[in-house]
């Protein structure tokens, strides 16, 4: 009897049960995709013998990790597929893929010329040119860029972060920095109300997930190493945790750095790197912070569990916090993939599959919110920025991060007073 499994990704433990196949969203819409079992553990056995067995249809894997959640044997099906793609896949449109993956380069340029970039990105002629020459689908609405980076806003806010007894570091990511700084502003407001000052990381880079998806493994490794060093510096400086507001960035940095890229993030970094909703819920449950809600808050919402939030197992923290809010009429949707999968949904060859996968979720969102009546504003809540883009485009509804909803529902001044009083009364609390 084999006591220790040494196969990469644990593929020897595959039971051939096909549970992974039953939950794969791509298999429902694309008959060309062989499915996670065949693409993952089954295919790996052949690829070990001869790399020529690599199947180019593996590019259709969304890396949603639903297969890994379903697997009863702990086989890292998604990791096996992603590792094979990084090792064997040859890009056919390397310029486009590199542009989509290089957020640290494209982001600053786009923000510098945001009005022009945003207008051009919606112009039919530009979209047609991107579709024909660049392979970026003209059917996709491209992300809106802010005219001011979050880090620039924070520099003006930095003096107000002095004088707190406790601090956290914030990994804002590309989305907050270049596309939607308001989420970062909401994060800072929440932390301050809870009695914490905020520090940005020294040397933060893109988490690297788009580089992994695009097949640029060596670049992703460099980003991963730089980020781990920045996390270590923050923790050595005495910051309580490194908090995030995006589920995919968080999952990538916690789990895929060591499993997929071979970058050790160590137990101290991994345990201290977490989504804001998990940190906030844990603190509240232990009595470490107090939350004072507005009495006149009203909102109808449907909560979508993003795939990587599902893999982390942390949707329960977001939902539990949201259910504390008086006046929030919340429907928690059954977990489904939205079909966007980061840069996957922007590519011309993928757009039909992306929209087909998302259509079922869109229908369920409309059903949930239509059933609630029309007397209050209705929104969708999710922890993933690319899910936000897909859902907004597919439904026309506004999509918010749980942090933004919590900040809108909190009486920030009363919450800040309650947490100052707790510190004055009990000193350093949990």
Order of alpha helices (4+ residues) and beta strands (2+ residues): alpha-alpha-alpha-alpha-alpha-alpha-alpha-alpha-alpha-beta-alpha-beta-alpha-alpha-beta-alpha-alpha-beta-alpha-beta-alpha-alpha-beta-alpha-beta-alpha-beta-alpha-alpha
